[in-house]
Amino acid sequence: MNFTLYIILGAVAGIFSGMFGIGGGTILIPALVYLCGLTQHQAQGTTLAIMVPPIGLLAVMRYYYSGNVKLGMAAFICVGFLFGGLIGANFVQNFSDPLLKKLFGVFLLAVSVKMIFTK
């Protein structure tokens, strides 16, 4: 297991979560698929495990029973996410609303183009 990578992924997701209110679906799922080699199901299940209390407990259980949750990976990403969220939330407070909307849109567009055009 690459603990450092998982903590960094969690921190990046936390920063973007703090800045834009996003993280799991837009940061972690693509990162787990493209950087960590997980299947889409494993990435979704692992991301849900990160957000278990209390958001996705029942969904995580379903993914877990199907063998699609990487608990060790989820624990380390969660550590990074915790601190990254605080960093991102602090960083973005001085951004204007129009700038934040534009940055969020560009980010989502970049992720969608990557997912559409990559095998």
N, C-alpha and C positions, 0 to 999 in steps of 0.2 A: 504494500500500500504506500502511496505517495502522500504522506500526511501534510507536508508543506504545500503541495499543490491544492489539496482539499481545503486547507485553511485559507489560502489565497483566494480560491474560488468563492468560499463563503464570505470573505471580506469584500471582494468585488461585488458580489450579489447584495451584500448588506449596504455597501456604499450606494449602489444604484437604487436599492430599496428606500434608503433614507432620502435620496435626492428626488426620485420619481415615483415612489410607492410601488415599485416592481421588484422582482428578484427571481422567484422560482421559475415561472414559465418563460421569461424572456432572457434570463441570464443563465441560470443553472441547467435547464434542460438542454439547450444547445451546447453548452460547455461540456456537460457530462457525455453527450453523444460524440462530439467532435474531438474533444481533448482527452477524454477518459475511455472512449471506446464502448460505452454502454449502449444497449439497445434503447429505442425510444421508450419501451415499457419500463425498462430498468431505470432510465433517467427520470421518468415521471414518478415511479414508485419511490425512488430515493429522494427526490425533491419533496414529495409529500411527507416522507419521514422526518425531514428537516423541520417541517411546519406542524408537526403532530399536535403539540399542546396549544390549543385545543382544536385547531382548524381541521386536520385531516385524519384523525385517528381511525375512523372506520374505513376510509379509502386506503390508508396505509396498510391496515390489516389485510385487506383483500389483495393488494399488490404483494405483501409479504408472504401470504400463504401460497401465492403463485410463483414464489422465488424471484420476485422482481424488486427487492429492496436490498441495498447495500448499506447495512446499519453502521458499520465502522466508518465508511466514507461519509455518511450523513452526519455522524457525531462531530467529526472534525470540521466539516463545512459549516455546521451550526455554530461552532466557536468563532470562526471567522465572520460569519453573518452577524453575530451579536455585536461585535465591535465595529464591523464595517458599516452597519446601519447607523450607528451613532456618528461615525465620521461623515458619512454621506449627508445625514440630516443637518449636521452643523455646517458643512460646506455650502449647501445649496440655499441657505436662508437669505443670503444677500442677492440671489438671482432674481431678476424681474419675472413676472408671470409669463409675458410673451416669450422671453428667452427660454425659460424652462419648458414651455410647450413645444417650442421649436426643437430643442435638444431631445426631448422625449420622442417626438415624431421622427427625427432623423435616426435615432437609435432603433426604434421599432422597424423602420423601413430597412435599415441595414441588416438587421436580424432576419427579417422576412425574405429579403433577396437572397441572403446566404442559404436559408433553408429551402427555398424554392429551387435554386439552381445548383445545389450540391447533391450528389448521389447519396 
